[in-house]
Amino acid sequence: MTRPLTAAQRRLIEAADPGTGRLKGTEAQLTALVKRGLAFRHPRPPHDHFLTPAGHRAREALAEPSEPSEPSEPQAPASTGGVFTARVGGEPVPPAAEGPARTREVRSAWQGMLELRRMTNSDASTDRPCAWERTHLVQAAALALEAAGHRPAGAAEGEDGYRVRETPQPDAVAVHAPDAPTLRACVETLEASGWQAGEYTEPRTRRRYVLASPRRV
């Protein structure tokens, strides 16, 4: 279960700039948020810290009035930490939210990602990945696919869908799908989301897959 935010972390997130997500705090406090995936350090001077899409979700969760519940009732990770994780396919444990609730989470995370692009790309462009996505390739590609409505593979045998995986290449991910039309649809979604994507064949299995990397220009 995701660790709940500390009182100090909640105050930092709530005090973030509502437009840009810029954070103010001590180096230790900001580093702790970075480790939890709720903030990132801008690569260019003055190296300010900003909320990630997960951080924006945590802020939204803190702003929502809490509903009364039994003292012994455990809360879902999304409520306690506000940390969103895109479906990469094949996860042994499904996300806490499903159905319409999951759809809302994904939509909110994708909008947060677009805002992150606008804030951190030098030309404020939202049509290509930002620095955060380049350091979280699997999650970034999976979010683009899930936000576009593609179905991730389930954990059970025979539950087909997309699967996003790391590759030996430091700037690329592999996307697997159950059939050619689904694979091609993944290519179209990634290209529309600012990725360079192409289909290739695995030498040993002869199965087709997609190799995708963030577009830089």
VEXFI-194891 format. One record per residue (C-alpha): residue number from 1; residue in one letter; z, y, x. Coordinates in steps of 0.001 Angstrom, whole numbers, plus 500000, padded with zeros to 6 digits. Layout:
N
 num residuo     pz     py     px
 NUM       a      Z      Y      X
...
END
This chain:
217
 num residuo     pz     py     px
   1       m 500000 500000 500000
   2       t 499198 503518 501268
   3       r 502264 505337 502564
   4       p 503273 508265 500350
   5       l 502772 511732 501730
   6       t 505826 513396 503213
   7       a 507087 516626 501677
   8       a 505759 518586 504668
   9       q 502329 516968 504372
  10       r 502185 517753 500663
  11       r 503008 521414 501370
  12       l 500286 521620 504031
  13       i 497651 520112 501752
  14       e 498634 522270 498793
  15       a 498482 525388 501014
  16       a 494971 524602 502313
  17       d 492334 527242 501672
  18       p 490943 526445 498196
  19       g 487380 527271 499215
  20       t 487028 525804 502704
  21       g 489906 523348 502936
  22       r 491116 524984 506173
  23       l 494639 523910 507073
  24       k 497446 525726 508850
  25       g 500379 523950 510453
  26       t 501858 522718 513696
  27       e 499752 520549 515981
  28       a 501947 517541 515180
  29       q 501603 518061 511428
  30       l 497832 518453 511615
  31       t 497473 515441 513918
  32       a 499420 513335 511424
  33       l 496986 514293 508650
  34       v 494039 513456 510914
  35       k 495493 510000 511588
  36       r 495762 509401 507846
  37       g 492143 510414 507321
  38       l 493100 513466 505266
  39       a 491978 516079 507796
  40       f 489616 516473 510713
  41       r 489522 518777 513732
  42       h 486401 520917 513928
  43       p 484496 520138 517148
  44       r 483711 523800 517848
  45       p 486223 526496 518897
  46       p 488657 527563 517599
  47       h 488978 523888 516591
  48       d 490509 524568 513196
  49       h 491532 521673 510975
  50       f 489971 521059 507546
  51       l 490575 518653 504686
  52       t 488309 515610 504583
  53       p 486984 514364 501223
  54       a 490096 512167 501073
  55       g 492211 515255 501733
  56       h 490538 517129 498902
  57       r 491279 514189 496620
  58       a 494902 514229 497701
  59       r 495046 517933 496893
  60       e 493591 517288 493430
  61       a 496100 514502 492843
  62       l 498985 516794 493825
  63       a 497740 519460 491430
  64       e 497648 517085 488484
  65       p 500818 516904 486375
  66       s 502515 513583 486910
  67       e 502978 511350 483902
  68       p 506432 509888 483252
  69       s 506788 506230 484089
  70       e 509483 503622 484488
  71       p 511440 504084 487759
  72       s 510553 500572 488894
  73       e 506810 500899 488247
  74       p 504853 500991 491533
  75       q 502156 503634 491837
  76       a 498622 502908 492938
  77       p 497608 503973 496454
  78       a 495297 506678 495092
  79       s 498270 508326 493400
  80       t 500693 508113 496288
  81       g 498370 509104 499103
  82       g 495202 510295 497435
  83       v 493152 508455 500063
  84       f 489705 507437 498876
  85       t 487854 504535 500493
  86       a 484201 503902 499720
  87       r 483174 500326 498905
  88       v 481412 498815 501925
  89       g 480859 495486 500097
  90       g 482647 492182 500439
  91       e 486181 493587 500495
  92       p 488846 490910 499900
  93       v 490897 493348 497795
  94       p 489141 495474 495140
  95       p 489993 499194 494814
  96       a 492911 500150 492619
  97       a 490644 501948 490159
  98       e 487736 500292 488347
  99       g 485233 501280 485664
 100       p 485112 504943 484579
 101       a 488129 505822 486741
 102       r 486344 504550 489835
 103       t 483188 506416 488864
 104       r 485171 509658 488690
 105       e 486754 508972 492078
 106       v 483386 508311 493694
 107       r 481808 511407 492142
 108       s 484693 513567 493348
 109       a 484531 512099 496856
 110       w 480781 512717 497096
 111       q 481165 516320 495958
 112       g 483881 516735 498576
 113       m 481527 515333 501196
 114       l 478802 517799 500254
 115       e 481301 520626 500521
 116       l 482372 519323 503932
 117       r 478739 519422 505036
 118       r 478387 522991 503813
 119       m 481516 524084 505663
 120       t 480906 522361 508976
 121       n 477149 522177 509536
 122       s 476118 525206 511589
 123       d 473516 526255 509016
 124       a 475705 525337 506012
 125       s 473183 522633 505110
 126       t 474218 519948 502647
 127       d 471119 517783 503039
 128       r 472166 516066 506254
 129       p 475392 514369 507448
 130       c 478140 516365 509135
 131       a 480294 515601 512169
 132       w 482864 513669 510130
 133       e 480199 511320 508804
 134       r 478868 510705 512316
 135       t 482274 509439 513378
 136       h 482790 507370 510201
 137       l 479335 505835 509830
 138       v 480185 502815 507683
 139       q 482311 504768 505215
 140       a 479790 507630 505051
 141       a 476809 505369 504346
 142       a 478815 503338 501830
 143       l 479861 506513 499988
 144       a 476227 507648 499724
 145       l 475258 504279 498251
 146       e 478181 503979 495864
 147       a 477788 507581 494682
 148       a 474151 506842 493840
 149       g 475198 503949 491613
 150       h 474426 500987 493874
 151       r 476643 497954 493326
 152       p 478710 496748 496299
 153       a 478981 493030 496988
 154       g 482115 491348 495720
 155       a 484476 489177 497742
 156       a 483678 485976 495842
 157       e 480829 483732 496900
 158       g 477622 484608 495099
 159       e 478671 488149 494108
 160       d 475629 489986 495385
 161       g 475378 493670 496169
 162       y 475045 495891 499201
 163       r 477101 495376 502364
 164       v 477416 498091 505025
 165       r 478381 496917 508498
 166       e 478785 498278 512026
 167       t 476115 497558 514624
 168       p 476117 497516 518446
 169       q 474348 500870 518274
 170       p 476927 503689 518308
 171       d 475013 505867 515838
 172       a 473702 503338 513324
 173       v 474896 501004 510573
 174       a 473294 497953 509015
 175       v 472892 497623 505250
 176       h 472315 494195 503715
 177       a 471216 493543 500140
 178       p 470432 490410 498082
 179       d 466734 491106 497543
 180       a 463822 493279 498647
 181       p 463868 495733 495693
 182       t 467589 496407 496160
 183       l 467121 496863 499877
 184       r 464291 499321 499315
 185       a 466405 501254 496810
 186       c 469153 501540 499442
 187       v 466611 502978 501883
 188       e 465526 505589 499337
 189       t 469120 506591 498590
 190       l 470087 506919 502251
 191       e 466985 508945 503082
 192       a 467692 511272 500149
 193       s 471267 511634 501429
 194       g 470215 512790 504898
 195       w 469941 509491 506756
 196       q 467063 507990 508724
 197       a 466602 504467 507415
 198       g 464130 501682 508009
 199       e 463794 497981 507211
 200       y 463947 495356 509948
 201       t 464071 491567 510256
 202       e 466907 489635 511866
 203       p 465352 487471 514611
 204       r 467458 484371 513935
 205       t 467797 484340 510162
 206       r 464569 486199 509327
 207       r 466501 488135 506694
 208       r 465545 491719 506069
 209       y 468109 494493 506490
 210       v 468257 498267 506761
 211       l 469210 500134 509917
 212       a 470384 503658 509130
 213       s 471568 506594 511231
 214       p 472505 510190 510299
 215       r 469627 512636 510475
 216       r 470266 515521 512863
 217       v 467559 517981 511791
END
